[in-house]
Amino acid sequence: MLGGAGGAIGQFPLEQWFYEMPVCTRWWTAATVTTSLLVQCHIITPFQLFYSFRAVFVKNQFWRLLTTFIYFGPLSLDLLFHVFFLQRYSRLLEESSGRSPAHFSWLLLYATSILLCLSPMLSMPFLGSALSSTLVYIWSRRNPETRLSFLGLLVFTAPYLPWVLMAFSLVLHGTVPKDELCGVVVGHVWYFFNDVYPSLNDGQRPLDPPAWWRRIFEARPIDTGAQPINNEIAAAAAPEVR
């Protein structure tokens, strides 16, 4: 990448698209594509990637706690479909969480932990689709008035998106997508305690990240003298809301 004013001069379109993504979505997308490439080149196999309680906690193969969320299959149209929805709705949700990745990363930690607990009971060795479905569900519930078009044929509002995707998966694969159903359940719990519960209980948010987690991502700047300047720049750049 060639540097320049604004940091975008000399970037290829794909490179610019990659660096425009928020940090969590960026590296999740990169890890997903890289893992599929490694499997396609026979450098690793899917048998090294799936989650197994015995493999992780008896044989100490701790990498499976991560790889189960970043493998969606070999290079194919199905993989492109998953990557598109992953980066699109993960990006939208992360951007709406604010500049700090603390809240979105805490959401990912919550969702991955619950899904790992459910995996042995529901026989789900790969959890990437379930995690992606969790994020799609949360975004869809937070944007109830947004209108979407699926394959240019079906127009609907955002809350129907998870169910449209599940119906498409059912038609495509002929089986009920239990991983996506599981993701919807996990996403609904998060949505309820973050968007519904606070209004009923004096603003209490039981699933908000704890202070120690926020401090990891929101460390105080060393040069406090630059803060007023940064605030003035931010205020000047902010669009007027009417």
PAZAPA-4460 file (N, C-alpha, C; in steps of 0.05 Angstrom, whole numbers, plus 32768, in hexadecimal, padded with zeros to 4 digits):
% residues 242
    n_x    n_y    n_z   ca_x   ca_y   ca_z    c_x    c_y    c_z   seq   type   mol
   8011   7FE8   8000   8000   8000   8000   8012   8019   8000     1      M     A
   800B   802B   7FEF   801A   8044   7FED   800B   8059   7FFE     2      L     A
   801A   8066   8010   800D   807A   8021   8007   8094   8012     3      G     A
   7FF6   80A3   801D   7FEF   80BD   8011   7FDC   80CC   8023     4      G     A
   7FD4   80E3   801B   7FC1   80F3   802B   7FA7   80E4   802E     5      A     A
   7F9E   80E1   8047   7F85   80D3   804C   7F89   80B5   804E     6      G     A
   7FA1   80AA   8047   7FA7   808E   804B   7F9A   807C   8036     7      G     A
   7F8B   8087   8022   7F7D   8076   800F   7F8A   8076   7FF4     8      A     A
   7F9D   8089   7FEF   7FA9   808B   7FD4   7FBB   8073   7FD0     9      I     A
   7FB8   8067   7FB9   7FC9   8050   7FB1   7FBE   8036   7FBA    10      G     A
   7FA8   8035   7FC8   7F9C   801C   7FD0   7F8C   800F   7FB9    11      Q     A
   7F8E   7FF5   7FB7   7F7D   7FE6   7FA4   7F61   7FE5   7FB0    12      F     A
   7F4C   7FE2   7FA0   7F31   7FE1   7FAA   7F2D   7FCC   7FC0    13      P     A
   7F38   7FB3   7FBB   7F35   7F9E   7FCF   7F43   7FA5   7FE9    14      L     A
   7F5B   7FB1   7FE7   7F6A   7FB9   7FFE   7F5B   7FCF   800D    15      E     A
   7F50   7FE2   7FFF   7F41   7FF7   800C   7F28   7FEC   801A    16      Q     A
   7F1A   7FDA   800D   7F03   7FCD   8019   7F0A   7FBE   8032    17      W     A
   7F22   7FB1   8032   7F2A   7FA2   804A   7F30   7FB4   8061    18      F     A
   7F3F   7FCA   805C   7F47   7FDC   8072   7F30   7FEE   807B    19      Y     A
   7F1B   7FF0   806C   7F04   8000   8074   7EF3   7FF1   8089    20      E     A
   7EF6   7FD7   808A   7EE7   7FC7   809D   7EF1   7FCC   80BA    21      M     A
   7EDF   7FCC   80CE   7EE8   7FCE   80EA   7EFA   7FB7   80F1    22      P     A
   7F09   7FBA   8106   7F1F   7FA7   810C   7F15   7F8A   8110    23      V     A
   7F00   7F86   8120   7EF7   7F6B   8125   7EED   7F5D   810C    24      C     A
   7EDC   7F6B   80FD   7ED1   7F60   80E4   7EE8   7F5B   80D0    25      T     A
   7EFB   7F6E   80CF   7F11   7F6B   80BC   7F20   7F51   80C0    26      R     A
   7F28   7F4C   80D8   7F39   7F34   80DD   7F29   7F1A   80DD    27      W     A
   7F0F   7F1C   80E4   7EFE   7F04   80E2   7EFB   7EFC   80C4    28      W     A
   7EF6   7F10   80B3   7EF3   7F0B   8097   7F0D   7F00   808B    29      T     A
   7F24   7F0C   8093   7F3E   7F03   8089   7F44   7EE7   8092    30      A     A
   7F3E   7EE1   80AB   7F43   7EC6   80B5   7F32   7EB1   80A7    31      A     A
   7F19   7EB8   80A1   7F07   7EA6   8093   7F11   7E9F   8077    32      T     A
   7F18   7EB3   8068   7F22   7EAF   804D   7F3C   7E9F   804D    33      V     A
   7F4E   7EA7   805F   7F68   7E9A   8061   7F65   7E7C   8068    34      T     A
   7F54   7E76   807B   7F4F   7E5A   8083   7F45   7E4A   806C    35      T     A
   7F32   7E54   805D   7F27   7E45   8046   7F3C   7E41   8031    36      S     A
   7F4E   7E55   802C   7F64   7E52   8019   7F77   7E3C   8022    37      L     A
   7F7D   7E3B   803C   7F8F   7E26   8047   7F83   7E0A   8044    38      L     A
   7F69   7E08   8048   7F5C   7DEE   8044   7F5C   7DE7   8026    39      V     A
   7F56   7DFB   8015   7F55   7DF6   7FF8   7F70   7DEC   7FEE    40      Q     A
   7F86   7DF7   7FF9   7FA1   7DEF   7FF1   7FAC   7DD7   8000    41      C     A
   7F9B   7DCA   8010   7FA1   7DB1   801F   7FB9   7DB5   8032    42      H     A
   7FBB   7DCE   803C   7FCF   7DD3   8051   7FC4   7DCB   806C    43      I     A
   7FAB   7DCF   8070   7F9D   7DC5   8088   7F83   7DB7   807F    44      I     A
   7F76   7DA9   8091   7F5D   7D9B   808B   7F47   7DA5   809E    45      T     A
   7F2E   7DA2   8096   7F18   7DA9   80A8   7F19   7D9A   80C2    46      P     A
   7F25   7D82   80C2   7F26   7D72   80DA   7F37   7D7F   80F0    47      F     A
   7F48   7D91   80E8   7F59   7DA0   80FB   7F4C   7DB9   8105    48      Q     A
   7F34   7DBF   80FB   7F28   7DD9   8101   7F0E   7DD8   8112    49      L     A
   7F00   7DC2   8111   7EE6   7DC1   811E   7EE9   7DC1   813D    50      F     A
   7ED3   7DC9   814A   7ED4   7DC9   8168   7ECB   7DAE   8173    51      Y     A
   7EDC   7DA4   8185   7ED6   7D8C   8194   7EDE   7D90   81B1    52      S     A
   7ECC   7D8B   81C3   7ED3   7D8F   81E0   7EEB   7D7E   81E7    53      F     A
   7EEB   7D65   81DF   7F01   7D53   81E6   7F1B   7D5C   81D9    54      R     A
   7F1A   7D65   81C0   7F33   7D6D   81B2   7F3E   7D86   81BF    55      A     A
   7F2D   7D98   81C9   7F37   7DB1   81D4   7F41   7DAD   81F1    56      V     A
   7F30   7DA1   8201   7F36   7DA0   821E   7F44   7D87   8228    57      F     A
   7F45   7D73   8217   7F54   7D5A   821E   7F6F   7D59   820F    58      V     A
   7F6D   7D5F   81F5   7F86   7D5E   81E4   7F93   7D79   81E2    59      K     A
   7F88   7D8E   81EF   7F94   7DA9   81EF   7F97   7DB6   81D4    60      N     A
   7F84   7DB1   81C2   7F84   7DBD   81A8   7F73   7DD7   81A9    61      Q     A
   7F7E   7DEA   81B6   7F6E   7E02   81BD   7F68   7E14   81A4    62      F     A
   7F77   7E10   818F   7F71   7E20   8177   7F55   7E1B   816C    63      W     A
   7F4A   7E04   8172   7F2F   7DFE   8168   7F1A   7E11   8173    64      R     A
   7F1F   7E1D   818A   7F0D   7E31   8195   7F09   7E49   8182    65      L     A
   7F1D   7E4E   8172   7F1C   7E64   815E   7F15   7E5A   8142    66      L     A
   7F21   7E44   813A   7F1E   7E3C   811E   7F02   7E33   8118    67      T     A
   7EF3   7E2A   812C   7ED7   7E22   8127   7EC6   7E39   811D    68      T     A
   7ECF   7E52   8123   7EBF   7E6A   811B   7EC9   7E76   8101    69      F     A
   7EDF   7E6D   80F5   7EEA   7E7A   80DE   7EEB   7E67   80C5    70      I     A
   7EDF   7E4F   80C8   7EDE   7E3E   80B0   7EC1   7E3A   80A7    71      Y     A
   7EBC   7E42   808F   7EA1   7E40   8083   7EA0   7E2C   806C    72      F     A
   7EB6   7E1F   8066   7EB7   7E0C   8050   7ECD   7E14   803C    73      G     A
   7ED2   7E03   8028   7EE6   7E09   8014   7EDD   7E1F   8002    74      P     A
   7EEF   7E28   7FF0   7EE8   7E3D   7FDD   7ED1   7E35   7FCC    75      L     A
   7EBC   7E45   7FCD   7EA3   7E3F   7FBE   7E91   7E57   7FBF    76      S     A
   7E7B   7E55   7FB0   7E67   7E6B   7FB0   7E5A   7E6C   7FCC    77      L     A
   7E58   7E55   7FD9   7E4C   7E55   7FF4   7E5E   7E65   8007    78      D     A
   7E79   7E62   8004   7E8B   7E71   8015   7E89   7E8F   8010    79      L     A
   7E87   7E97   7FF6   7E84   7EB3   7FF0   7E6A   7EBF   7FFC    80      L     A
   7E55   7EAF   7FFB   7E3C   7EB7   8007   7E3F   7EBC   8025    81      F     A
   7E4D   7EAA   8033   7E51   7EAD   8050   7E63   7EC5   8056    82      H     A
   7E78   7EC8   8046   7E8B   7EDE   804B   7E7D   7EF9   8047    83      V     A
   7E6C   7EFB   8032   7E5D   7F13   802D   7E4C   7F1B   8045    84      F     A
   7E3C   7F08   804F   7E2A   7F0F   8066   7E3A   7F13   807F    85      F     A
   7E50   7F04   8082   7E61   7F08   809A   7E6B   7F24   809B    86      L     A
   7E79   7F2D   8086   7E86   7F47   8087   7E72   7F5E   8086    87      Q     A
   7E5C   7F5A   8078   7E48   7F6F   8076   7E3B   7F75   8090    88      R     A
   7E2F   7F61   809D   7E1F   7F66   80B5   7E31   7F68   80CE    89      Y     A
   7E47   7F5A   80CE   7E5A   7F5E   80E4   7E65   7F7A   80E3    90      S     A
   7E6B   7F84   80CB   7E75   7F9F   80C9   7E61   7FB4   80D1    91      R     A
   7E48   7FB1   80C8   7E33   7FC4   80D0   7E2F   7FC4   80EE    92      L     A
   7E2F   7FAC   80FA   7E2B   7FAA   8117   7E42   7FB6   8126    93      L     A
   7E5A   7FB0   811D   7E72   7FBB   812B   7E74   7FD9   8128    94      E     A
   7E6D   7FE4   8111   7E6E   8001   810D   7E5A   800F   811F    95      E     A
   7E43   8002   8123   7E2E   800F   8133   7E35   800D   8151    96      S     A
   7E49   7FFD   8158   7E51   7FFA   8174   7E63   8010   817E    97      S     A
   7E6C   8021   816C   7E7D   8037   8173   7E9A   8033   816A    98      G     A
   7EAB   8046   816F   7EC6   8045   8165   7ED7   8030   8174    99      R     A
   7ED1   802B   818D   7EE0   8018   819C   7ED6   7FFC   8196   100      S     A
   7EE7   7FE8   8193   7EDE   7FCC   818E   7ED6   7FBE   81A8   101      P     A
   7ED5   7FCC   81BF   7ED0   7FBE   81D8   7EB4   7FB1   81D8   102      A     A
   7E9F   7FBF   81D0   7E84   7FB4   81D1   7E81   7F9D   81BD   103      H     A
   7E8B   7FA1   81A4   7E87   7F8C   8190   7E97   7F73   8197   104      F     A
   7EB0   7F77   81A0   7EC0   7F60   81A8   7EB4   7F51   81BF   105      S     A
   7EA7   7F60   81D2   7E99   7F53   81E8   7E81   7F42   81DE   106      W     A
   7E73   7F4D   81CA   7E5D   7F3E   81BD   7E68   7F24   81B1   107      L     A
   7E7F   7F26   81A3   7E8A   7F0E   8197   7E92   7EFA   81AC   108      L     A
   7E9E   7F03   81C2   7EA5   7EF1   81D8   7E8D   7EE4   81E4   109      L     A
   7E78   7EF3   81E8   7E5F   7EE7   81F3   7E54   7ED2   81E0   110      Y     A
   7E51   7ED9   81C6   7E45   7EC7   81B3   7E56   7EAE   81AF   111      A     A
   7E70   7EB1   81AC   7E81   7E99   81A8   7E81   7E87   81C1   112      T     A
   7E81   7E93   81D8   7E80   7E82   81F1   7E66   7E72   81F3   113      S     A
   7E50   7E7F   81ED   7E36   7E70   81EF   7E35   7E5B   81D9   114      I     A
   7E3E   7E61   81C1   7E3D   7E4D   81AC   7E4F   7E36   81B1   115      L     A
   7E66   7E3A   81BD   7E78   7E24   81C4   7E6C   7E12   81D9   116      L     A
   7E5C   7E1E   81EB   7E4E   7E0E   81FF   7E38   7DFD   81F3   117      C     A
   7E2B   7E08   81DF   7E14   7DFA   81D2   7E1E   7DE6   81BD   118      L     A
   7E36   7DE9   81B3   7E3F   7DD8   819D   7E3E   7DBA   81A3   119      S     A
   7E48   7DB0   81BA   7E47   7D93   81BE   7E2A   7D89   81C0   120      P     A
   7E18   7D99   81CB   7DFC   7D8F   81CE   7DED   7D8E   81B4   121      M     A
   7DF5   7D9F   81A1   7DE6   7DA1   8187   7DF6   7D95   8170   122      L     A
   7E0E   7D8A   8176   7E1F   7D7D   8162   7E25   7D91   814B   123      S     A
   7E30   7DA8   8152   7E38   7DBC   813F   7E56   7DC0   8140   124      M     A
   7E65   7DB2   8130   7E83   7DB4   8131   7E8E   7DCE   8127   125      P     A
   7E80   7DDB   8114   7E88   7DF5   8109   7E74   7E0A   8111   126      F     A
   7E7D   7E20   811C   7E6B   7E34   8127   7E6B   7E4F   8119   127      L     A
   7E79   7E51   8103   7E7A   7E6A   80F5   7E5F   7E74   80EB   128      G     A
   7E4F   7E62   80E0   7E34   7E6A   80D7   7E22   7E73   80EE   129      S     A
   7E25   7E65   8105   7E15   7E6D   811C   7E1C   7E88   8126   130      A     A
   7E36   7E8E   8127   7E3F   7EA8   8130   7E37   7EBE   811D   131      L     A
   7E39   7EB9   8103   7E30   7ECC   80EF   7E12   7ED1   80F1   132      S     A
   7E03   7EBC   80F6   7DE6   7EBF   80F9   7DDF   7ECF   8111   133      S     A
   7DEF   7ECD   8127   7DEA   7EDD   813F   7DED   7EFA   8138   134      T     A
   7E01   7F02   812A   7E06   7F1E   8123   7DF0   7F28   8110   135      L     A
   7DE9   7F18   80FD   7DD4   7F20   80EA   7DBA   7F25   80F9   136      V     A
   7DB3   7F14   810C   7D9A   7F17   811B   7D9A   7F31   812B   137      Y     A
   7DB0   7F36   8139   7DB2   7F4E   814A   7DAF   7F67   8139   138      I     A
   7DBD   7F68   8122   7DBC   7F7F   8110   7D9F   7F82   8106   139      W     A
   7D93   7F6C   80FE   7D78   7F6E   80F2   7D63   7F79   8107   140      S     A
   7D66   7F71   8120   7D53   7F7B   8134   7D58   7F98   813B   141      R     A
   7D71   7FA1   8138   7D77   7FBD   813E   7D71   7FD0   8126   142      R     A
   7D69   7FC5   8110   7D63   7FD5   80F8   7D48   7FCC   80EC   143      N     A
   7D33   7FCF   80FB   7D19   7FC3   80F3   7D0D   7FD0   80DA   144      P     A
   7D14   7FE9   80D4   7D08   7FF7   80BE   7D18   7FF4   80A4   145      E     A
   7D30   7FE8   80A5   7D41   7FE5   808D   7D35   7FD1   807A   146      T     A
   7D32   7FD9   8061   7D27   7FC7   804D   7D3E   7FBA   803E   147      R     A
   7D3C   7FA0   8039   7D51   7F90   802C   7D45   7F81   8014   148      L     A
   7D56   7F7A   8002   7D4F   7F6A   7FEA   7D60   7F52   7FE9   149      S     A
   7D54   7F3B   7FE7   7D63   7F21   7FE6   7D63   7F17   7FC9   150      F     A
   7D7B   7F16   7FBD   7D7F   7F0C   7FA2   7D6E   7F1C   7F8E   151      L     A
   7D66   7F34   7F95   7D57   7F45   7F83   7D3A   7F3C   7F7F   152      G     A
   7D31   7F27   7F8E   7D17   7F1C   7F8A   7D04   7F22   7FA1   153      L     A
   7D0F   7F22   7FB9   7CFE   7F24   7FD1   7D06   7F3D   7FE1   154      L     A
   7CF2   7F4E   7FE6   7CF7   7F67   7FF6   7CE9   7F64   8011   155      V     A
   7CF8   7F6A   8026   7CED   7F67   8041   7CFC   7F7A   8054   156      F     A
   7CF2   7F7C   806C   7CFF   7F8D   8080   7D14   7F7C   808F   157      T     A
   7D27   7F8A   809C   7D3E   7F7C   80A7   7D38   7F66   80BB   158      A     A
   7D24   7F69   80CD   7D1F   7F53   80E0   7D19   7F38   80D4   159      P     A
   7D12   7F37   80BA   7D0C   7F1E   80AD   7D26   7F11   80A1   160      Y     A
   7D3C   7F20   80A1   7D54   7F16   8094   7D5E   7EFB   809E   161      L     A
   7D60   7EF6   80B9   7D69   7EDC   80C2   7D58   7EC5   80B8   162      P     A
   7D3E   7ECA   80B7   7D2B   7EB4   80AF   7D2C   7EB0   8091   163      W     A
   7D31   7EC5   8082   7D34   7EC2   8065   7D4D   7EB2   805F   164      V     A
   7D63   7EB8   806D   7D7C   7EA9   8069   7D79   7E8C   8071   165      L     A
   7D6A   7E86   8086   7D66   7E6B   808E   7D55   7E5B   807A   166      M     A
   7D41   7E69   806F   7D30   7E5D   805A   7D41   7E57   8041   167      A     A
   7D52   7E69   803A   7D64   7E65   8023   7D77   7E4D   8028   168      F     A
   7D82   7E4C   8040   7D93   7E35   8047   7D84   7E1B   8047   169      S     A
   7D6B   7E1B   8050   7D5B   7E03   804F   7D56   7DF9   8033   170      L     A
   7D50   7E0C   8021   7D4C   7E05   8005   7D66   7DFB   7FF8   171      V     A
   7D7C   7E08   7FFF   7D95   7E02   7FF3   7DA0   7DE7   7FFC   172      L     A
   7D9E   7DE1   8016   7DAB   7DC9   8021   7D97   7DB4   8028   173      H     A
   7D7D   7DBA   802A   7D69   7DA6   8030   7D67   7D9E   804D   174      G     A
   7D75   7DAD   805F   7D74   7DA6   807B   7D6F   7DC0   808B   175      T     A
   7D63   7DBD   80A3   7D5E   7DD4   80B4   7D79   7DDE   80BE   176      V     A
   7D80   7DF7   80BA   7D9A   7E02   80C3   7D9B   7E07   80E1   177      P     A
   7DA1   7DF2   80F0   7DA0   7DF5   810D   7DB5   7E08   8118   178      K     A
   7DCC   7E0A   8109   7DE0   7E1D   8111   7DD6   7E3A   8110   179      D     A
   7DC7   7E40   80FA   7DBC   7E5B   80F8   7DA5   7E60   810C   180      E     A
   7D96   7E4C   8112   7D81   7E4E   8127   7D8E   7E53   8142   181      L     A
   7DA3   7E45   8147   7DB2   7E49   8160   7DBD   7E65   8162   182      C     A
   7DC7   7E70   814C   7DD1   7E8B   814B   7DBB   7EA0   8150   183      G     A
   7DA3   7E9A   8146   7D8D   7EAC   814B   7D86   7EAD   8169   184      V     A
   7D86   7E96   8176   7D80   7E95   8193   7D95   7EA4   81A3   185      V     A
   7DAE   7EA0   819D   7DC4   7EAE   81AB   7DC2   7ECC   81A6   186      V     A
   7DBC   7ED3   818D   7DB9   7EF0   8186   7DA1   7EFC   8194   187      G     A
   7D8C   7EED   8197   7D74   7EF9   81A4   7D79   7EFE   81C1   188      H     A
   7D88   7EED   81CF   7D8E   7EF2   81EB   7D9E   7F0B   81EE   189      V     A
   7DB2   7F0F   81DC   7DC2   7F28   81DD   7DB1   7F40   81D7   190      W     A
   7DA0   7F3E   81C2   7D8F   7F55   81BB   7D7C   7F5C   81D2   191      Y     A
   7D70   7F48   81DF   7D5D   7F4E   81F4   7D6A   7F5C   820B   192      F     A
   7D82   7F53   8214   7D8E   7F5E   822C   7D9D   7F78   8226   193      F     A
   7DA1   7F7F   820C   7DAE   7F98   8206   7D9B   7FAD   81FA   194      N     A
   7D85   7FA5   81EE   7D74   7FB8   81E1   7D58   7FB9   81ED   195      D     A
   7D4F   7FA4   81FA   7D34   7FA4   8205   7D35   7FA6   8224   196      V     A
   7D45   7F96   8231   7D46   7F94   824E   7D4D   7FAF   825B   197      Y     A
   7D60   7FBF   8250   7D66   7FD9   825D   7D4F   7FEC   8260   198      P     A
   7D3E   7FED   824C   7D27   7FFF   824D   7D12   7FF7   8262   199      S     A
   7D13   7FDE   826A   7D00   7FD3   827E   7D0C   7FD3   829A   200      L     A
   7D26   7FD8   829C   7D33   7FD5   82B6   7D47   7FEC   82BB   201      N     A
   7D3E   8004   82B7   7D4D   801C   82BE   7D69   801D   82B1   202      D     A
   7D6A   8014   8298   7D83   8017   8289   7D98   8002   8290   203      G     A
   7D92   7FEE   829F   7DA6   7FDA   82A6   7DAC   7FC8   828E   204      Q     A
   7DC6   7FC4   8289   7DCF   7FB4   8272   7DE1   7F9D   827C   205      R     A
   7DD6   7F86   8282   7DE5   7F71   828E   7DFB   7F65   827C   206      P     A
   7DF8   7F68   8262   7E0B   7F5C   824F   7E1F   7F71   8245   207      L     A
   7E20   7F89   8250   7E34   7F9C   8248   7E50   7F93   8250   208      D     A
   7E65   7F9A   8241   7E80   7F91   8249   7E88   7F9D   8264   209      P     A
   7E96   7F8E   8275   7E9F   7F99   828F   7EB4   7FAE   828B   210      P     A
   7EB9   7FBD   82A0   7ECC   7FD3   829E   7EE8   7FCA   8296   211      A     A
   7EF1   7FB3   82A1   7F0C   7FA9   829A   7F0F   7FA2   827D   212      W     A
   7EF9   7F99   8271   7EFA   7F92   8254   7EFB   7FAC   8243   213      W     A
   7EEC   7FC0   824B   7EEC   7FDA   823C   7F08   7FE7   823E   214      R     A
   7F15   7FE4   8256   7F2F   7FF1   8259   7F44   7FE5   8246   215      R     A
   7F40   7FCC   823E   7F53   7FBF   822B   7F53   7FCD   8211   216      I     A
   7F3B   7FD6   8208   7F38   7FE2   81EE   7F36   8000   81EE   217      F     A
   7F31   800C   8206   7F2C   8028   8208   7F41   8035   821A   218      E     A
   7F5A   802F   8216   7F6F   803A   8227   7F71   8058   8223   219      A     A
   7F76   8067   8238   7F78   8084   8237   7F90   808C   8225   220      R     A
   7F8C   80A0   8214   7FA2   80AA   8204   7FB8   80B6   8215   221      P     A
   7FD1   80B2   820D   7FE8   80BD   821C   7FE9   80DB   821A   222      I     A
   7FE6   80E5   8202   7FE8   8102   81FD   7FCD   810E   8201   223      D     A
   7FC7   8117   8219   7FAD   8123   821F   7FAA   813F   8213   224      T     A
   7FC1   814C   820C   7FBF   8166   8201   7FB3   8167   81E5   225      G     A
   7FB4   8150   81D7   7FA9   814F   81BC   7F8B   814A   81BC   226      A     A
   7F7F   8143   81D3   7F63   813D   81D4   7F51   8154   81CB   227      Q     A
   7F56   816D   81D5   7F44   8182   81CB   7F45   8186   81AD   228      P     A
   7F5D   8183   81A1   7F5F   8185   8184   7F50   816F   8176   229      I     A
   7F52   8157   8180   7F44   8140   8174   7F26   8144   8176   230      N     A
   7F1D   814F   818D   7F00   8154   8190   7EF6   8169   817D   231      N     A
   7F07   817E   8178   7EFF   8193   8165   7EFD   8188   8149   232      E     A
   7F10   8176   8142   7F10   816A   8127   7EF7   8158   8124   233      I     A
   7EF2   8148   8139   7EDB   8136   8138   7EC1   8146   8135   234      A     A
   7EBF   815C   8144   7EA7   816D   8143   7EA3   817A   8128   235      A     A
   7EB9   8182   811C   7EB8   818E   8102   7EB0   817A   80EC   236      A     A
   7EB9   8161   80F0   7EB3   814C   80DC   7E98   8140   80DF   237      A     A
   7E8C   8142   80F6   7E72   8135   80FB   7E5C   8143   80EB   238      A     A
   7E4B   8133   80DD   7E36   813F   80CD   7E20   814A   80DF   239      P     A
   7E12   815E   80D5   7DFC   816A   80E5   7DE4   8158   80E3   240      E     A
   7DD8   8151   80FA   7DC0   8140   80FB   7DA7   8151   80FD   241      V     A
   7D95   814E   80EC   7D7C   815D   80EC   7D65   814B   80F3   242      R     A
***
